[in-house]
């Protein structure tokens, strides 16, 4: 019971949200091409830079989604229109 109470308390302060990662590129211009495709689907898409071993990776992401069902719905929209299966994060 103590852990459930702690979980509920933390989830109120830090709500759980879900993201989709559509793609990741070593070249920003490639990420921008994917971003334009996803933008046409009226989803909240953005590019996020991630640095690893002093190299940039450009991640195309969609979200935040308040529920896993909402994230899965968006994932299906992306797959049905672009034939890309995003990763659920």
NORBEL-V645923 format. One record per pair of residues at least 6 apart in sequence whose ideal C-beta (glycine too) atoms are under 6 Angstrom apart, sorted by the first residue. I is the first residue (numbers start at 1). GAP is how many residues later the second one is. Records with the same first field share a line. If there is no record, write none. Layout:
I->GAP / GAP
This chain:
17->47
18->47 / 50 / 53
19->42 / 44 / 70
20->42 / 43 / 51 / 55 / 66
21->38 / 40 / 65 / 66 / 68
22->12 / 16 / 38 / 62 / 64
23->11 / 37
24->33 / 35
25->6 / 33
28->30
31->16 / 27 / 29
34->26
35->10 / 12 / 25
37->45
38->7
39->6
41->36 / 40
43->19 / 31
45->17
46->15
47->11 / 13
48->11 / 13
49->7 / 9
50->7 / 9
62->12
65->6
71->17
75->11
78->6 / 8
79->6
